[in-house]
C-alpha cells in the first residue's frame, strides 16, 4: 500500500457521518472547556471579591506566541488569562451560540467581521497582527525552494497537508496561494486536511504528511519538523483581527489584555514569532 493510500484510509477515508461526528465532538469539547474555565475563573474571582480572570478564544497559529504573552501579562498584572486555541471558523460559531468569551483573536478579518455585523461583538474588528505562510516537512525531509513553487509537484510530496479551508483561515490562504500558482487542482488529490493550522503541523511532525502549508509563527518553535517562510510578496498576508464578544463576563478585562497584546511588549513577542505588525 502506498503512503497516499494509507493516508486516505486513515485520514480522509472515513465516512461523512464519522467526520461530522468527530467535528462536532470537537466543537462540544471546546464549549465544555470554555464553560469549565469560566466557572473556575469566576469562582476564584468571587472569592477574592474581584472578576479579573479573562477568557480568550484564539486562532491556533497563536499557540506559542500567545502563551508567552499570557505569561508576561500575568507577571505584570497578576491577572490570569485562560486561552482556548482552535479553528477561527468553529470558534466563531461558538461565540454566535453564546460562548462566554471575553476576547476573540481571529486569524483573519472575515470571521471577526461576521461577528460584528451579526451583533455579537461590542465593537468593530481591531487588527493586531499579520500572519504569514510557511512550508514545513518532517525532520529529515527535503524542503522545496519557496521561490520555486513548482517544486511542490515533485513526487516526493505524495501527501500534502493544509488546514480545512472551510473554517480555517490559514487553509483558505494556502488554497489561494496554490490557486494563484496554478497548482490547486493538480495538487488537490494529494491533500489531507487538519482541523486547524496547528493540527496541520502535527500531520507533518508525525510523518503523516510529506509537506504542509502552515503558519510561519510555528517556525521559531520548530520541533520534529523544519520549515521555511513563503515570502509575503507571493500572496496576501492574513490580517488577524480581534473583537470583544458580547457574551463575555469580563469585557473590560478582554479589552485590557488586547491593549497589552498591541503594546510594545506584545508586539515584540509577536515579531519574534514572525508575525507582522499592522500599521
Buried (B, 14 or more C-beta within 10 A) or exposed (E): EEEBEEBBEEBEEBEEEEEEEEBEEBBEEBBEBBEEBBEEBBEBBEEEEEBBBBBBBBBBBBBBBBBBBBEBBEEEBEBBBBBBBBBBBBBBBBBBEEBBBBBBBBBBBBBBBBBBEEEBBBEEBBBBBBBBBBBBBBEEBEBBEBEEBEBBEEEEBBBBBBBBBEBBBBBBBBBBBBEEBEBBEEBEEBBBBBBBBBBBBBBBBEBBBBBBBBBBBBBEEBEEBBBBEBEBEEBEBBBBBBBBBBBBBBBEBBBBBBEBBBBEBBBEBBEEBBBBBBE
